[in-house]
Amino acid sequence: MPPPAWRLITSPAAEVAIVHVLVTGGAGFIGSHLADELLTRGHVVHALDDLSTGAMANIRDLRGRSGFSYTIDSCHDNRLVAELVDDADYIFHLAAAVGVQLIVDSPVRTLETNVHCTEIVLSQANKKHKPVFVASTSEVYGKSSSIPFAEDGDIVMGATTRSRWAYACSKALDEFLAIAYHRERQLPVVIGRLFNTVGPRQTGRYGMVVPTFVRQALANQPITVYGSGQQQRCFCHVRDVVRALADLAMRDNLYGQVFNIGSTEEISIGQLAERIRKATQSESEVVLVPYNEAYGEGFEDMRRRVPNIDKINAAIGWKPTACLDEIIADVIQHQTTREQAGSISDSDAIPRNGGSARSERPRLA
């Protein structure tokens, strides 16, 4: 049976009433925007994040809002996750190791974080039959050439000897595990495969291409394009993505399904660099850097990555609203504002006692 805070849906158009939401990875780029979206919709939100790739700066403006609270700790803490899941009506599981650079440099951390944390969240959610959204990635399509990628299409992975594919395999395993919980134990689960999400608060620290190009262009530094620059990608504004996540959570007729979430507006990375250079009126030159210099020998990349979004459009009527030029403009404005205000440090994060810190969390009656 669903938790008492939920009401059953009687038609595909009906919505679920959520009271308290747990967002793992809630201080991350997407997680903080999702928390903002959920608060705006009137939900109570608790963010769990260990700040390994998230930042207190991302939730700085949320900390004073009614209904928001947070815990600085890890999803690896089984007891903590159990406690937070117990308080929640719905769980968005976004906590993960992300970014190509991090994945190549730290494959052990990638695998342990993605697989073990998802296992803990699903296990604890299953004990109380709490609905879960699991964030996956377009990376699971691997080297597939069936463009555009459809949710029921085959996945084509590279060799296990190449760490490039560790992230893709770990997220595919997350999906298998989530679907297994749904089929065998009837856990309410929805999976979203996110394609290149971009917007304010995203950092280029772990290889994210748009904020990296914008930072380099604003500083009139060389804009470094890895590979030939002919690889093509689609970029979706984070506000469109979190709208999709929140809307998917409102429906209980979508459990056990996988949805692509992304834009279909395609551009080559070389063209992206030129467009950002023009938008910033930068004097930077665009420099091609071979993959083996950037990531080491044997690195592989995909030529194209384009989602088929017919399924999510049919399910909830979702499609992106922001074009690429608007996305670029928002990232430029965000980074310009940060530079004018001076670099923002996370040194004012809540003091950590043994790696854990908590604020007061509202309890539900």
LUMROLUM-193969 format. One record per residue: x negated, y negated, z negated of N, C-alpha, C, O in turn. Coordinates in steps of 0.02 Angstrom, whole numbers, padded with zeros to 5 digits, always signed. Layout:
XYZXYZXYZXYZ;...
END
This chain:
-00042+00060+00000+00000+00000+00000-00044-00063+00000-00097-00063-00031;-00022-00117+00035-00060-00179+00034-00060-00209-00035-00016-00195-00075;-00109-00251-00051-00110-00286-00116-00047-00327-00126-00017-00347-00076;-00026-00340-00187+00036-00377-00201+00037-00446-00169+00091-00471-00154;-00021-00477-00159-00023-00545-00132-00004-00547-00058+00006-00601-00030;+00001-00490-00027+00015-00487+00044+00088-00469+00055+00118-00434+00014;+00117-00493+00110+00184-00470+00129+00178-00433+00195+00140-00453+00239;+00216-00380+00202+00211-00340+00263+00235-00378+00324+00280-00419+00320;+00204-00363+00380+00223-00394+00443+00279-00354+00474+00276-00293+00478;+00330-00388+00497+00386-00355+00529+00387-00364+00604+00426-00332+00639;+00344-00409+00629+00338-00418+00701+00267-00440+00716+00233-00465+00672;+00243-00430+00778+00174-00448+00795+00159-00521+00784+00100-00539+00775;+00209-00564+00785+00197-00636+00777+00195-00657+00704+00175-00713+00688;+00215-00612+00658+00217-00631+00587+00148-00638+00559+00099-00611+00586;+00142-00675+00504+00077-00687+00474+00075-00662+00402+00126-00656+00369;+00014-00647+00380+00001-00624+00312-00015-00683+00268-00050-00729+00289;+00010-00682+00207-00006-00736+00159-00065-00714+00117-00060-00669+00075;-00123-00746+00128-00184-00731+00090-00191-00781+00033-00180-00841+00043;-00209-00757-00025-00219-00801-00082-00294-00813-00094-00316-00870-00093;-00331-00760-00105-00401-00766-00124-00444-00728-00073-00432-00669-00060;-00495-00762-00046-00537-00733+00006-00610-00731-00018-00635-00780-00045;-00643-00674-00007-00715-00667-00019-00750-00670+00048-00733-00632+00094;-00801-00713+00054-00841-00718+00114-00912-00700+00097-00947-00740+00064;-00935-00642+00118-01006-00625+00108-01046-00662+00162-01023-00668+00219;-01105-00686+00144-01141-00729+00190-01109-00798+00195-01114-00832+00246;-01075-00818+00141-01035-00879+00142-01073-00944+00142-01044-00997+00155;-01139-00941+00129-01180-01001+00134-01220-01002+00199-01264-01044+00209;-01205-00956+00243-01237-00955+00308-01204-01002+00357-01156-01037+00340;-01230-01004+00417-01204-01049+00469-01130-01035+00483-01088-01080+00475;-01113-00974+00503-01043-00959+00519-01002-00953+00455-00945-00977+00453;-01030-00922+00403-00993-00913+00341-00970-00977+00310-00914-00981+00284;-01012-01029+00311-00992-01093+00281-00937-01127+00322-00893-01158+00293;-00941-01121+00388-00887-01148+00429-00822-01109+00419-00768-01138+00419;-00827-01044+00411-00768-01004+00397-00737-01023+00330-00676-01030+00325;-00778-01033+00279-00753-01054+00214-00715-01120+00220-00662-01129+00191;-00743-01166+00259-00711-01231+00270-00643-01222+00304-00593-01252+00283;-00640-01180+00355-00578-01167+00391-00525-01136+00345-00467-01156+00347;-00545-01088+00304-00498-01055+00259-00473-01102+00205-00414-01100+00187;-00516-01144+00178-00495-01193+00129-00444-01242+00159-00395-01260+00128;-00457-01262+00220-00412-01308+00255-00343-01276+00264-00292-01311+00264;-00342-01211+00272-00278-01175+00279-00244-01161+00212-00190-01133+00210;-00276-01181+00158-00245-01175+00092-00263-01114+00052-00232-01100+00002;-00315-01077+00074-00335-01017+00038-00387-01034-00015-00421-01085-00011;-00394-00990-00064-00447-00994-00114-00506-00953-00088-00497-00896-00067;-00566-00982-00089-00624-00950-00057-00681-00943-00106-00699-00990-00141;-00709-00882-00108-00771-00871-00146-00825-00847-00098-00815-00798-00061;-00882-00881-00098-00938-00864-00055-00991-00826-00093-01010-00845-00148;-01015-00772-00064-01071-00734-00092-01129-00738-00042-01121-00721+00016;-01188-00760-00065-01245-00767-00021-01309-00765-00062-01311-00792-00117;-01360-00731-00036-01424-00729-00071-01473-00782-00046-01530-00786-00069;-01451-00824+00002-01490-00879+00029-01552-00855+00067-01599-00893+00077;-01552-00792+00089-01609-00768+00128-01610-00801+00196-01664-00818+00221;-01553-00810+00227-01548-00849+00289-01497-00905+00283-01492-00947+00328;-01458-00905+00230-01411-00960+00217-01445-01015+00179-01505-01012+00166;-01406-01067+00162-01435-01125+00126-01382-01160+00086-01324-01164+00106;-01402-01186+00028-01355-01225-00013-01330-01286+00024-01274-01309+00013;-01372-01313+00070-01351-01372+00108-01288-01357+00149-01248-01402+00161;-01279-01295+00170-01221-01277+00210-01156-01282+00172-01103-01295+00202;-01158-01272+00106-01097-01274+00067-01095-01334+00020-01053-01338-00025;-01141-01381+00031-01145-01440-00013-01079-01477-00016-01056-01496-00069;-01048-01487+00042-00985-01524+00045-00925-01483+00021-00872-01511+00006;-00933-01417+00018-00879-01374-00005-00876-01368-00081-00824-01352-00109;-00933-01381-00113-00937-01368-00185-00890-01410-00226-00871-01391-00281;-00870-01468-00201-00824-01510-00239-00751-01500-00220-00708-01533-00248;-00737-01455-00174-00669-01446-00151-00631-01397-00194-00658-01347-00217;-00569-01412-00206-00526-01368-00246-00519-01301-00212-00507-01297-00152;-00526-01248-00250-00517-01181-00223-00580-01148-00199-00579-01090-00178;-00637-01183-00202-00700-01154-00178-00746-01138-00237-00754-01178-00284;-00777-01080-00234-00827-01060-00283-00878-01015-00249-00867-00994-00192;-00932-00999-00282-00984-00961-00249-01027-00923-00300-01028-00938-00359;-01061-00873-00274-01110-00835-00313-01174-00829-00271-01171-00809-00213;-01231-00846-00301-01295-00839-00267-01324-00772-00288-01354-00766-00341;-01315-00723-00246-01338-00655-00260-01330-00614-00197-01311-00640-00145;-01346-00550-00201-01349-00507-00142-01293-00456-00140-01268-00434-00192;-01273-00438-00079-01225-00383-00069-01254-00316-00089-01217-00267-00094;-01319-00314-00101-01350-00252-00125-01329-00236-00197-01336-00178-00218;-01302-00285-00233-01281-00275-00302-01211-00244-00302-01161-00278-00294;-01209-00179-00312-01146-00142-00307-01095-00165-00358-01036-00174-00343;-01117-00176-00420-01071-00196-00473-01043-00266-00459-00983-00278-00470;-01085-00310-00436-01062-00378-00421-01011-00377-00364-00958-00409-00369;-01026-00341-00311-00979-00336-00255-00913-00307-00278-00860-00330-00257;-00915-00257-00322-00854-00226-00348-00812-00278-00385-00751-00280-00377;-00844-00319-00424-00809-00371-00462-00777-00423-00416-00720-00442-00426;-00815-00445-00366-00790-00496-00321-00734-00469-00276-00686-00504-00261;-00741-00407-00254-00689-00375-00214-00626-00367-00254-00570-00375-00228;-00633-00352-00318-00575-00344-00361-00534-00408-00366-00473-00405-00371;-00568-00465-00363-00534-00530-00367-00503-00552-00301-00462-00598-00299;-00523-00519-00246-00504-00543-00179-00443-00508-00152-00428-00451-00170;-00408-00543-00107-00354-00513-00068-00378-00493+00001-00348-00450+00034;-00434-00525+00024-00460-00511+00090-00535-00523+00088-00559-00569+00054;-00573-00482+00125-00646-00490+00126-00669-00502+00198-00653-00463+00243;-00706-00555+00208-00742-00566+00271-00815-00547+00258-00849-00579+00218;-00838-00495+00291-00907-00473+00281-00951-00499+00337-00953-00471+00392;-00986-00555+00323-01029-00587+00372-01103-00580+00354-01146-00594+00395;-01118-00559+00293-01188-00554+00270-01226-00506+00314-01206-00448+00323;-01283-00529+00342-01323-00487+00386-01391-00520+00398-01399-00580+00388;-01438-00480+00419-01502-00507+00444-01490-00528+00516-01468-00487+00557;-01505-00591+00533-01489-00616+00599-01549-00652+00630-01596-00672+00596;-01547-00658+00696-01599-00694+00732-01651-00647+00761-01677-00603+00726;-01667-00656+00824-01715-00612+00858-01783-00612+00823-01813-00559+00815;-01807-00671+00803-01873-00674+00771-01875-00634+00707-01923-00598+00694;-01823-00641+00666-01820-00604+00603-01816-00529+00616-01847-00490+00580;-01778-00510+00666-01769-00440+00682-01835-00408+00704-01852-00352+00684;-01872-00444+00746-01936-00418+00770-01987-00415+00714-02026-00368+00709;-01988-00467+00672-02038-00471+00619-02023-00426+00560-02069-00400+00528;-01958-00414+00546-01939-00378+00485-01886-00325+00500-01829-00331+00477;-01904-00273+00537-01854-00221+00554-01828-00183+00493-01770-00163+00493;-01870-00172+00442-01846-00136+00383-01793-00177+00347-01740-00151+00329;-01806-00241+00338-01757-00285+00307-01693-00287+00348-01638-00287+00319;-01698-00289+00413-01639-00290+00457-01596-00229+00445-01535-00235+00436;-01627-00171+00447-01589-00109+00440-01559-00102+00370-01500-00084+00363;-01598-00115+00319-01574-00108+00251-01517-00157+00236-01467-00138+00205;-01526-00219+00257-01475-00270+00243-01410-00253+00279-01356-00253+00249;-01415-00240+00343-01354-00231+00383-01316-00167+00365-01255-00169+00357;-01351-00112+00360-01317-00049+00349-01297-00040+00276-01239-00024+00261;-01344-00051+00230-01329-00038+00160-01277-00086+00132-01233-00066+00095;-01282-00150+00150-01234-00198+00124-01164-00184+00150-01115-00191+00114;-01159-00166+00214-01093-00150+00241-01065-00088+00207-01005-00085+00193;-01107-00039+00194-01085+00021+00159-01056+00003+00090-01004+00030+00071;-01089-00041+00054-01066-00061-00012-00999-00098-00008-00953-00083-00046;-00994-00146+00038-00933-00185+00044-00874-00141+00063-00820-00146+00033;-00883-00096+00111-00828-00053+00132-00809-00004+00076-00750+00009+00066;-00859+00022+00041-00845+00069-00013-00804+00036-00069-00755+00065-00093;-00824-00024-00088-00787-00059-00142-00718-00082-00119-00670-00080-00157;-00714-00105-00057-00649-00125-00030-00601-00065-00027-00541-00072-00039;-00628-00007-00011-00587+00053-00005-00557+00074-00072-00501+00100-00074;-00594+00063-00126-00569+00082-00192-00505+00046-00210-00462+00074-00245;-00497-00016-00186-00438-00056-00202-00395-00069-00140-00346-00107-00142;-00413-00036-00086-00376-00043-00022-00370-00116-00001-00316-00139+00017;-00425-00152-00004-00427-00222+00016-00446-00228+00090-00494-00197+00111;-00410-00268+00128-00425-00276+00199-00493-00310+00209-00513-00353+00170;-00528-00290+00263-00595-00315+00276-00602-00335+00350-00581-00298+00395;-00632-00393+00362-00656-00410+00429-00731-00399+00429-00766-00426+00386;-00756-00359+00477-00827-00346+00483-00854-00382+00544-00831-00371+00600;-00902-00427+00533-00932-00464+00588-00985-00421+00621-01034-00400+00589;-00976-00409+00685-01026-00373+00725-01054-00421+00777-01049-00482+00769;-01083-00395+00829-01120-00437+00875-01118-00410+00946-01109-00350+00957;-01127-00455+00994-01132-00434+01064-01194-00392+01076-01198-00358+01127;-01242-00393+01029-01302-00353+01037-01287-00279+01042-01327-00241+01070;-01229-00257+01016-01214-00185+01018-01206-00160+01089-01210-00099+01101;-01193-00204+01137-01188-00182+01207-01256-00164+01236-01261-00133+01289;-01309-00184+01201-01376-00165+01221-01393-00186+01292-01385-00244+01310;-01417-00139+01331-01439-00152+01400-01385-00136+01451-01400-00127+01510;-01323-00132+01429-01269-00117+01476-01267-00169+01532-01278-00229+01521;-01251-00146+01592-01245-00191+01649-01172-00199+01671-01159-00228+01724;-01126-00174+01631-01055-00179+01647-01028-00246+01625-00999-00252+01571;-01037-00297+01667-01018-00365+01652-00951-00381+01683-00939-00363+01740;-00904-00414+01646-00910-00434+01576-00901-00375+01529-00868-00325+01546;-00929-00380+01469-00925-00327+01421-00854-00320+01393-00825-00369+01370;-00827-00260+01396-00762-00245+01367-00771-00203+01304-00820-00166+01298;-00725-00210+01257-00732-00178+01192-00737-00102+01197-00769-00071+01154;-00706-00072+01247-00708+00001+01254-00762+00024+01302-00764+00083+01322;-00807-00021+01322-00861-00003+01368-00917+00034+01333-00924+00031+01272;-00958+00068+01372-01015+00105+01344-01068+00057+01320-01075+00001+01346;-01106+00078+01270-01164+00040+01247-01227+00076+01269-01230+00138+01270;-01278+00037+01288-01340+00065+01314-01398+00037+01274-01418-00020+01283;-01426+00078+01230-01480+00055+01186-01549+00070+01215-01558+00115+01255;-01597+00030+01193-01667+00042+01211-01698+00094+01166-01665+00122+01122;-01762+00106+01176-01798+00157+01138-01804+00139+01065-01809+00080+01047;-01803+00189+01021-01810+00177+00949-01879+00152+00931-01888+00125+00876;-01927+00159+00975-01995+00135+00961-02001+00060+00970-02053+00031+00955;-01949+00028+00995-01949-00044+01005-01902-00077+00955-01841-00067+00958;-01931-00115+00909-01891-00143+00854-01838-00191+00879-01792-00208+00841;-01843-00214+00940-01793-00258+00970-01722-00231+00961-01675-00269+00954;-01716-00165+00962-01650-00134+00961-01627-00114+00891-01573-00085+00883;-01668-00128+00840-01649-00109+00772-01585-00144+00750-01541-00114+00720;-01580-00209+00766-01521-00247+00747-01459-00220+00782-01407-00210+00750;-01464-00209+00847-01407-00183+00885-01383-00116+00857-01323-00105+00848;-01430-00072+00842-01412-00006+00816-01381-00012+00746-01334+00024+00730;-01408-00056+00705-01382-00064+00637-01310-00090+00638-01268-00068+00599;-01296-00137+00683-01228-00164+00687-01180-00114+00719-01121-00112+00701;-01205-00074+00766-01163-00021+00794-01145+00030+00739-01089+00054+00737;-01193+00045+00696-01179+00090+00641-01128+00059+00592-01085+00094+00566;-01134-00006+00581-01083-00041+00541-01013-00030+00569-00966-00016+00533;-01008-00036+00635-00943-00026+00668-00919+00046+00660-00861+00057+00643;-00963+00094+00672-00944+00164+00663-00919+00177+00592-00869+00212+00582;-00954+00149+00544-00936+00159+00474-00868+00128+00458-00826+00158+00425;-00857+00067+00482-00794+00032+00470-00736+00070+00502-00684+00079+00470;-00744+00092+00563-00691+00129+00597-00679+00197+00563-00622+00220+00559;-00732+00228+00538-00725+00291+00502-00684+00281+00438-00640+00322+00422;-00698+00227+00401-00658+00212+00341-00585+00202+00359-00541+00222+00322;-00573+00170+00415-00504+00158+00436-00468+00223+00454-00412+00236+00432;-00501+00264+00494-00469+00325+00518-00462+00379+00464-00411+00412+00460;-00515+00387+00424-00514+00440+00374-00479+00420+00309-00446+00461+00277;-00488+00356+00290-00462+00334+00224-00411+00278+00229-00391+00250+00178;-00392+00261+00290-00340+00210+00302-00358+00142+00274-00313+00103+00255;-00422+00126+00271-00442+00059+00250-00425+00009+00304-00442+00020+00363;-00392-00046+00287-00375-00097+00337-00438-00134+00358-00467-00172+00319;-00461-00125+00420-00523-00154+00444-00512-00183+00514-00479-00153+00556;-00541-00242+00526-00544-00272+00592-00617-00289+00606-00652-00313+00562;-00640-00277+00667-00709-00290+00686-00711-00343+00741-00673-00340+00789;-00755-00393+00732-00764-00444+00783-00835-00444+00809-00882-00450+00770;-00844-00438+00875-00910-00442+00905-00922-00513+00928-00891-00537+00976;-00967-00547+00894-00979-00618+00907-01033-00627+00960-01085-00595+00958;-01019-00671+01007-01066-00688+01061-01094-00758+01049-01055-00806+01047;-01158-00765+01041-01194-00829+01038-01152-00887+01011-01128-00929+01049;-01143-00887+00946-01106-00940+00913-01152-00998+00897-01207-00988+00871;-01130-01060+00912-01174-01118+00906-01134-01176+00875-01073-01180+00883;-01170-01221+00842-01138-01281+00815-01178-01313+00759-01233-01291+00745;-01150-01363+00727-01184-01397+00671-01200-01347+00616-01163-01300+00603;-01257-01358+00583-01284-01319+00527-01325-01259+00550-01359-01228+00509;-01323-01242+00614-01364-01186+00636-01437-01206+00639-01454-01261+00662;-01479-01162+00615-01551-01175+00615-01585-01136+00671-01562-01082+00690;-01639-01163+00696-01678-01127+00746-01733-01085+00715-01775-01056+00750;-01732-01080+00648-01787-01047+00612-01796-00975+00631-01852-00949+00630;-01741-00941+00651-01746-00870+00665-01736-00855+00739-01717-00799+00757;-01749-00904+00781-01748-00892+00853-01684-00913+00887-01675-00897+00946;-01639-00950+00853-01578-00974+00885-01596-01027+00937-01628-01077+00921;-01574-01016+00999-01602-01054+01054-01578-01127+01058-01619-01171+01070;-01514-01140+01048-01489-01209+01057-01518-01257+01006-01544-01309+01026;-01515-01242+00941-01546-01289+00893-01622-01296+00902-01650-01349+00889;-01654-01243+00925-01726-01247+00938-01740-01295+00996-01784-01338+00990;-01704-01288+01050-01713-01333+01108-01698-01405+01089-01733-01451+01110;-01645-01415+01051-01626-01483+01031-01680-01515+00987-01698-01573+00997;-01705-01477+00939-01758-01503+00896-01820-01522+00936-01849-01575+00926;-01840-01478+00982-01898-01492+01023-01887-01552+01068-01932-01593+01077;-01828-01558+01096-01813-01614+01141-01812-01680+01104-01838-01730+01129;-01782-01681+01045-01779-01743+01006-01848-01767+00985-01860-01827+00977;-01893-01719+00975-01962-01736+00955-02008-01746+01015-02068-01757+01007;-01979-01742+01076-02019-01747+01137-02076-01696+01140-02129-01709+01167;-02063-01637+01110-02109-01582+01113-02091-01536+01172-02035-01540+01197;-02137-01494+01194-02120-01447+01247-02060-01403+01228-02057-01378+01172;-02013-01396+01273-01956-01352+01262-01976-01282+01286-01986-01271+01345;-01983-01236+01239-02011-01170+01253-01957-01120+01272-01917-01100+01230;-01957-01100+01334-01910-01051+01360-01946-00984+01365-01995-00978+01401;-01921-00935+01328-01953-00869+01329-01931-00829+01390-01873-00831+01409;-01978-00793+01419-01963-00754+01478-01961-00798+01541-01994-00850+01544;-01922-00777+01590-01918-00812+01654-01871-00872+01651-01875-00916+01694;-01827-00874+01601-01777-00927+01598-01716-00912+01640-01668-00951+01640;-01717-00856+01676-01661-00839+01719-01609-00796+01682-01554-00785+01709;-01624-00773+01621-01575-00735+01583-01516-00780+01567-01525-00839+01550;-01455-00753+01572-01395-00793+01565-01356-00775+01502-01350-00717+01483;-01329-00827+01470-01291-00818+01408-01229-00863+01408-01223-00908+01449;-01184-00849+01362-01124-00889+01351-01125-00913+01279-01140-00875+01233;-01110-00977+01267-01114-01007+01201-01045-01032+01179-01011-01067+01216;-01026-01013+01118-00959-01031+01092-00967-01074+01030-01009-01061+00987;-00926-01126+01025-00929-01171+00967-00906-01135+00904-00857-01097+00906;-00940-01146+00850-00925-01112+00788-00854-01126+00763-00823-01084+00731;-00827-01185+00778-00759-01199+00755-00708-01156+00792-00657-01137+00763;-00722-01139+00855-00679-01092+00891-00685-01022+00863-00636-00986+00857;-00746-01002+00846-00758-00935+00820-00723-00925+00753-00690-00874+00743;-00730-00972+00707-00699-00962+00641-00623-00965+00645-00588-00935+00605;-00598-01002+00693-00525-01001+00704-00503-00932+00725-00451-00908+00702;-00542-00899+00768-00526-00831+00788-00528-00783+00729-00484-00740+00721;-00580-00789+00687-00587-00746+00630-00528-00753+00582-00499-00703+00560;-00510-00815+00567-00455-00827+00521-00388-00803+00549-00347-00776+00513;-00378-00811+00614-00316-00788+00645-00312-00712+00648-00258-00684+00637;-00367-00679+00661-00368-00606+00661-00350-00578+00592-00317-00526+00587;-00371-00612+00540-00357-00589+00472-00284-00595+00453-00261-00563+00406;-00247-00635+00491-00177-00646+00474-00132-00589+00498-00073-00587+00480;-00159-00543+00537-00117-00492+00568-00134-00422+00541-00192-00402+00541;-00083-00385+00518-00098-00318+00495-00082-00265+00548-00086-00205+00535;-00065-00288+00609-00054-00241+00663-00116-00232+00706-00114-00201+00759;-00173-00259+00683-00235-00256+00721-00289-00213+00687-00345-00208+00712;-00272-00181+00631-00321-00142+00595-00347-00084+00638-00311-00053+00676;-00413-00072+00630-00445-00018+00666-00468-00038+00736-00491+00005+00774;-00462-00102+00753-00479-00123+00820-00542-00167+00821-00562-00195+00770;-00572-00172+00880-00632-00212+00892-00615-00267+00942-00581-00254+00992;-00638-00328+00928-00624-00385+00972-00687-00423+00989-00727-00439+00945;-00696-00438+01054-00748-00485+01075-00726-00556+01056-00668-00574+01065;-00774-00596+01032-00761-00666+01015-00817-00708+01045-00873-00706+01020;-00802-00746+01097-00854-00786+01128-00828-00823+01188-00771-00814+01209;-00871-00865+01215-00855-00903+01275-00873-00863+01337-00916-00819+01335;-00840-00879+01392-00857-00848+01456-00892-00897+01503-00905-00881+01561;-00909-00957+01477-00946-01006+01517-01020-00988+01517-01053-00993+01466;-01045-00966+01574-01112-00937+01579-01163-00989+01603-01148-01031+01645;-01223-00984+01576-01278-01028+01596-01344-00992+01586-01351-00952+01539;-01393-01006+01628-01459-00976+01618-01496-01016+01564-01480-01074+01552;-01543-00984+01531-01580-01017+01477-01622-01074+01505-01630-01126+01472;-01648-01066+01565-01685-01120+01597-01640-01181+01609-01660-01238+01597;-01579-01168+01634-01532-01223+01645-01511-01255+01579-01501-01315+01575;-01505-01215+01528-01488-01241+01462-01541-01289+01438-01525-01343+01412;-01603-01272+01445-01658-01316+01425-01655-01382+01462-01664-01435+01433;-01642-01379+01527-01637-01441+01567-01577-01482+01545-01582-01544+01542;-01522-01450+01530-01462-01488+01510-01473-01522+01442-01450-01578+01432;-01507-01488+01397-01521-01518+01332-01571-01575+01339-01565-01627+01306;-01620-01566+01381-01669-01620+01394-01634-01682+01420-01649-01738+01400;-01587-01672+01466-01550-01728+01494-01505-01761+01442-01501-01822+01439;-01471-01720+01402-01424-01746+01351-01460-01786+01298-01431-01834+01270;-01522-01768+01282-01560-01804+01231-01603-01860+01260-01636-01897+01224;-01603-01865+01327-01646-01914+01361-01718-01905+01340-01754-01953+01326;-01738-01842+01336-01804-01824+01311-01857-01827+01366-01842-01819+01425;-01918-01838+01345-01975-01837+01390-02010-01769+01388-02064-01760+01416;-01980-01721+01354-02010-01654+01348-02016-01620+01416-01976-01632+01461;-02066-01578+01421-02070-01534+01479-02045-01465+01459-02050-01446+01401;-02019-01429+01507-01995-01361+01495-02052-01313+01511-02078-01312+01566;-02070-01272+01461-02127-01227+01468-02103-01154+01461-02067-01137+01414;-02122-01112+01509-02105-01041+01505-02157-01004+01464-02217-01011+01475;-02134-00965+01416-02178-00925+01372-02162-00852+01383-02105-00831+01371;-02210-00811+01405-02197-00740+01415-02172-00706+01351-02193-00724+01296;-02128-00657+01359-02101-00622+01301-02155-00592+01257-02150-00592+01196;-02207-00565+01289-02258-00531+01249-02297-00580+01205-02324-00561+01153;-02300-00644+01225-02331-00695+01182-02285-00716+01126-02308-00732+01071;-02221-00716+01139-02173-00738+01088-02158-00683+01037-02153-00697+00977;-02149-00622+01060-02125-00568+01017-02171-00507+01014-02158-00461+00975;-02224-00506+01054-02267-00448+01055-02252-00403+01114-02202-00411+01149;-02297-00355+01124-02290-00309+01181-02227-00267+01177-02205-00247+01123;-02197-00255+01235-02140-00209+01239-02073-00239+01224-02023-00203+01222;-02069-00305+01215-02004-00336+01201-01959-00331+01262-01981-00343+01318;-01895-00314+01250-01847-00310+01305-01790-00359+01293-01772-00374+01235;-01762-00385+01347-01705-00431+01341-01653-00411+01393-01666-00371+01438;-01592-00438+01386-01538-00424+01433-01534-00480+01484-01542-00538+01468;-01520-00461+01546-01515-00510+01600-01454-00555+01591-01459-00616+01600;-01397-00525+01574-01335-00563+01564-01298-00535+01504-01305-00476+01487;-01259-00579+01473-01218-00557+01417-01154-00600+01417-01154-00657+01394;-01101-00571+01444-01038-00607+01453-00980-00566+01424-00974-00507+01441;-00939-00595+01382-00884-00557+01353-00821-00557+01396-00807-00606+01431;-00784-00503+01393-00716-00501+01416-00672-00517+01355-00673-00479+01306;-00635-00571+01357-00596-00592+01298-00520-00583+01309-00480-00614+01275;-00502-00541+01358-00431-00529+01371-00396-00498+01311-00338-00514+01297;-00431-00454+01275-00398-00418+01220-00379-00465+01163-00323-00463+01138;-00425-00509+01141-00410-00554+01086-00360-00607+01108-00320-00631+01067;-00362-00626+01171-00313-00674+01196-00243-00645+01194-00195-00679+01176;-00236-00581+01213-00171-00548+01211-00147-00537+01140-00087-00540+01126;-00194-00524+01093-00175-00509+01025-00153-00570+00985-00103-00568+00950;-00191-00625+00990-00177-00684+00949-00175-00748+00989-00168-00802+00960;-00181-00744+01055-00179-00803+01097-00241-00847+01093-00238-00906+01107;-00297-00816+01073-00358-00856+01063-00399-00862+01127-00405-00815+01166;-00426-00921+01136-00478-00933+01186-00517-00995+01164-00491-01036+01128;-00580-01002+01185-00620-01059+01164-00591-01125+01191-00560-01126+01244;-00602-01177+01153-00579-01244+01174-00637-01291+01190-00628-01338+01228;-00696-01279+01161-00753-01324+01171-00796-01301+01229-00814-01242+01233;-00814-01347+01273-00859-01330+01328-00931-01336+01304-00944-01360+01249;-00978-01314+01346-01048-01313+01326-01074-01384+01314-01113-01393+01267;-01055-01432+01354-01078-01501+01343-01057-01527+01275-01095-01563+01242;-00997-01510+01254-00973-01531+01188-01013-01497+01132-01029-01527+01082;-01028-01433+01143-01068-01396+01093-01136-01428+01086-01160-01440+01030;-01169-01442+01142-01235-01473+01141-01232-01541+01106-01276-01558+01066;-01181-01581+01122-01174-01647+01092-01166-01643+01016-01195-01684+00980;-01128-01593+00992-01119-01586+00920-01184-01565+00885-01198-01588+00830;-01223-01521+00917-01286-01500+00887-01335-01559+00886-01371-01569+00837;-01337-01598+00940-01381-01657+00942-01362-01706+00887-01405-01732+00852;-01297-01719+00880-01275-01767+00829-01293-01742+00759-01315-01781+00717;-01284-01678+00747-01299-01650+00681-01374-01656+00665-01392-01677+00611;-01416-01637+00713-01488-01640+00700-01513-01712+00695-01558-01727+00656;-01484-01757+00735-01503-01827+00731-01485-01856+00663-01525-01892+00633;-01426-01839+00638-01404-01862+00573-01449-01836+00517-01466-01873+00471;-01469-01773+00523-01514-01743+00472-01581-01778+00473-01610-01791+00420;-01607-01793+00532-01672-01825+00537-01670-01896+00508-01717-01919+00476;-01615-01931+00521-01608-01998+00495-01602-01999+00419-01625-02045+00386;-01572-01946+00392-01564-01942+00320-01625-01912+00286-01629-01911+00225;-01674-01889+00325-01732-01855+00298-01718-01781+00293-01660-01761+00290;-01770-01741+00291-01760-01668+00289-01725-01650+00225-01740-01676+00171;-01678-01604+00231-01639-01581+00174-01670-01518+00145-01681-01469+00180;-01685-01520+00081-01716-01463+00048-01664-01424+00009-01614-01452-00013;-01676-01360+00001-01633-01318-00040-01660-01311-00111-01640-01266-00148;-01705-01354-00130-01734-01350-00196-01685-01366-00251-01697-01353-00310;-01627-01397-00231-01577-01413-00281-01525-01358-00287-01472-01368-00316;-01542-01299-00261-01496-01242-00268-01488-01225-00341-01531-01240-00383;-01432-01193-00356-01419-01173-00425-01476-01130-00451-01497-01084-00416;-01504-01144-00511-01559-01104-00537-01543-01029-00537-01487-01009-00553;-01592-00990-00519-01580-00919-00512-01612-00882-00570-01672-00888-00582;-01572-00844-00606-01597-00805-00662-01602-00732-00639-01551-00698-00633;-01662-00710-00628-01670-00642-00604-01640-00632-00536-01619-00577-00519;-01638-00686-00496-01611-00680-00428-01536-00690-00425-01506-00681-00371;-01504-00707-00480-01431-00714-00479-01410-00779-00511-01439-00801-00561;-01360-00810-00483-01330-00870-00513-01258-00873-00493-01239-00854-00438;-01216-00897-00540-01145-00899-00524-01115-00965-00548-01137-00994-00597;-01065-00987-00511-01024-01042-00536-00962-01012-00567-00951-00952-00563;-00922-01054-00598-00858-01029-00624-00813-01010-00566-00807-01048-00518;-00783-00952-00570-00739-00930-00517-00667-00932-00541-00652-00909-00596;-00622-00960-00500-00551-00959-00520-00525-00888-00522-00538-00849-00477;-00488-00873-00573-00458-00806-00579-00384-00811-00558-00351-00861-00570;-00360-00758-00526-00290-00756-00506-00249-00726-00562-00270-00678-00595;-00191-00754-00572-00146-00726-00623-00119-00659-00601-00081-00628-00638;
END
